[in-house]
C-alpha cells in the first residue's frame, strides 16, 4: 500500500490479494481441485506476483509443475518458494539497475537518471525497469511505483553489500 507521507509501505493491499487468490480458487473450483494450494502457498504466490495477474498465473503454473515433478498432491509454501525461485531466474538485473531500484522502493517515484550502453545508446533506466517489469506501477487515488516483489530479495542483498 501507499502512504502519502512516506511512500510505499510493507502493508499489503489485502483486498487486492484476495481478488488475486479468488482468480486461482475459482479456476480450480471449475475442475474440482479446490485443495491444490495451501492457503499460505496461495498467499505467497499472490504476494510475489506484485498484483500482476499474468505473473500470478505463471507462478501458480510453475508451482504445479514443481509439485508434479516432486510427486506431491498439493502445493505448499516450500513448493511455492521453489517455483518463485525458478521464475526469479528470468529477471537479469544489471549493476546500474540497483541504485534506481533502491530509489523507487524508497520513494515510490521513478527517476530520470540515464545510462549509456554501446548498442543501445543513452536511455532512462526507469523506462527499462518498467518495460521489463522490474518496477510495477500502481494506480488509484495516488500513482506510485515499487520494485516487483519477486526481485525484492536481490535489492535487499545489494543494499546489505553497500553498507
C-alpha positions as CSV (number, residue, x, y, z in Angstrom):
1,X,0.0,0.0,0.0
2,X,0.9,3.7,-0.4
3,X,1.3,6.2,2.4
4,X,1.0,9.8,1.2
5,X,3.7,10.9,3.8
6,X,6.2,8.1,3.5
7,X,5.6,6.3,0.1
8,X,5.4,2.6,-0.3
9,X,4.8,0.6,2.8
10,X,5.2,-3.1,3.8
11,X,1.4,-3.3,4.4
12,X,-0.2,-5.3,1.6
13,X,-3.4,-4.4,-0.1
14,X,-5.3,-7.3,1.3
15,X,-8.4,-6.7,-0.8
16,X,-6.3,-6.8,-4.0
17,X,-4.5,-10.0,-2.8
18,X,-7.9,-11.6,-2.0
19,X,-9.1,-10.8,-5.5
20,X,-6.0,-12.5,-7.0
21,X,-6.4,-15.6,-4.8
22,X,-10.0,-15.8,-5.8
23,X,-9.0,-16.0,-9.5
24,X,-7.0,-19.1,-8.7
25,X,-9.6,-20.7,-6.4
26,X,-12.4,-20.1,-8.9
27,X,-10.4,-21.7,-11.7
28,X,-9.6,-24.6,-9.5
29,X,-13.2,-25.0,-8.4
30,X,-14.2,-25.5,-12.0
31,X,-12.1,-28.6,-12.2
32,X,-12.9,-29.7,-8.6
33,X,-9.4,-29.1,-7.4
34,X,-10.0,-26.7,-4.5
35,X,-7.3,-28.2,-2.3
36,X,-4.5,-27.9,-4.7
37,X,-2.8,-25.0,-2.9
38,X,-2.4,-24.5,0.8
39,X,-3.7,-21.1,1.9
40,X,-0.1,-20.0,2.8
41,X,1.2,-21.0,-0.6
42,X,-1.6,-19.1,-2.4
43,X,-0.9,-16.1,-0.2
44,X,2.8,-16.2,-1.0
45,X,2.2,-16.6,-4.8
46,X,-0.2,-13.6,-4.6
47,X,2.4,-11.5,-2.8
48,X,5.2,-12.3,-5.2
49,X,3.0,-11.6,-8.3
50,X,3.0,-8.0,-7.3
51,X,-0.6,-7.8,-8.2
52,X,0.0,-8.7,-11.9
53,X,-2.5,-11.4,-12.8
54,X,-0.3,-12.8,-15.6
55,X,2.6,-13.2,-13.1
56,X,0.2,-14.9,-10.6
57,X,-0.9,-17.4,-13.2
58,X,2.7,-18.1,-14.3
59,X,3.8,-18.6,-10.7
60,X,0.8,-20.9,-10.0
61,X,1.5,-22.9,-13.1
62,X,5.2,-23.2,-12.1
63,X,4.2,-24.3,-8.6
64,X,2.0,-27.0,-10.1
65,X,4.9,-28.2,-12.3
66,X,7.2,-28.3,-9.3
67,X,4.6,-30.3,-7.4
68,X,4.2,-32.8,-10.3
69,X,8.0,-33.2,-10.5
70,X,8.2,-33.9,-6.8
71,X,5.1,-36.2,-7.0
72,X,3.2,-34.0,-4.5
73,X,-0.6,-33.9,-4.5
74,X,-0.7,-30.2,-3.5
75,X,1.3,-27.0,-3.5
76,X,2.7,-25.9,-0.1
77,X,4.9,-23.0,0.7
78,X,8.1,-25.0,0.1
79,X,7.0,-25.8,-3.4
80,X,5.7,-22.3,-4.0
81,X,9.1,-20.9,-2.9
82,X,10.9,-23.2,-5.4
83,X,8.6,-22.0,-8.2
84,X,9.2,-18.4,-7.2
85,X,13.0,-19.0,-7.4
86,X,12.6,-20.6,-10.8
87,X,10.6,-17.6,-12.1
88,X,13.1,-15.2,-10.5
89,X,15.8,-16.6,-12.8
90,X,14.1,-14.9,-15.7
91,X,15.0,-11.5,-14.3
92,X,18.5,-10.4,-15.1
93,X,19.4,-7.4,-13.0
94,X,22.4,-5.3,-14.0
95,X,24.6,-3.3,-11.6
96,X,23.3,0.0,-12.9
97,X,19.7,-1.0,-12.0
98,X,20.2,-1.4,-8.3
99,X,20.6,2.3,-7.3
100,X,17.4,3.1,-9.3
101,X,15.5,0.2,-7.8
102,X,16.5,1.4,-4.3
103,X,15.3,4.9,-5.0
104,X,12.0,3.7,-6.4
105,X,11.5,1.3,-3.5
106,X,12.2,4.1,-1.0
107,X,10.3,6.9,-2.7
108,X,7.6,5.3,-4.8
109,X,8.7,7.5,-7.6
110,X,10.5,7.0,-10.9
111,X,13.8,8.7,-11.6
112,X,15.0,10.2,-14.9
113,X,18.6,9.0,-14.5
114,X,20.1,7.7,-17.6
115,X,22.7,5.1,-18.6
116,X,24.6,4.5,-21.7
117,X,25.3,1.2,-23.4
118,X,27.2,0.8,-26.6
119,X,24.4,-1.0,-28.5
120,X,21.5,1.0,-27.0
121,X,22.9,4.4,-26.6
122,X,21.6,6.7,-23.8
123,X,18.3,5.6,-22.1
124,X,16.3,6.3,-19.0
125,X,16.9,3.5,-16.6
126,X,13.4,3.5,-15.1
127,X,11.9,3.2,-18.5
128,X,13.9,0.0,-18.9
129,X,12.9,-1.2,-15.4
130,X,9.2,-0.6,-16.2
131,X,9.4,-2.2,-19.6
132,X,10.9,-5.4,-18.1
133,X,8.5,-5.3,-15.1
134,X,11.3,-4.9,-12.6
135,X,9.3,-2.0,-11.4
136,X,5.5,-2.0,-11.3
137,X,3.1,0.9,-11.4
138,X,0.1,1.1,-9.1
139,X,-2.7,3.4,-9.9
140,X,-5.5,4.6,-7.7
141,X,-6.0,7.7,-5.6
142,X,-2.3,8.1,-6.0
143,X,0.0,6.8,-8.7
144,X,3.1,5.2,-7.3
145,X,5.8,2.6,-8.2
146,X,7.6,-0.1,-6.4
147,X,10.1,-2.9,-7.1
148,X,8.5,-6.2,-8.3
149,X,8.2,-8.4,-5.2
150,X,9.9,-11.3,-7.0
151,X,13.2,-9.4,-7.1
152,X,13.0,-7.6,-3.7
153,X,15.4,-10.0,-2.1
154,X,18.0,-9.2,-4.8
155,X,17.7,-5.5,-3.9
156,X,18.0,-6.2,-0.2
157,X,21.1,-8.2,-0.8
158,X,22.6,-5.4,-2.9
159,X,21.7,-2.9,-0.2
160,X,23.3,-5.0,2.5
161,X,26.5,-5.3,0.4
162,X,26.7,-1.5,0.2
163,X,26.9,-1.0,3.9
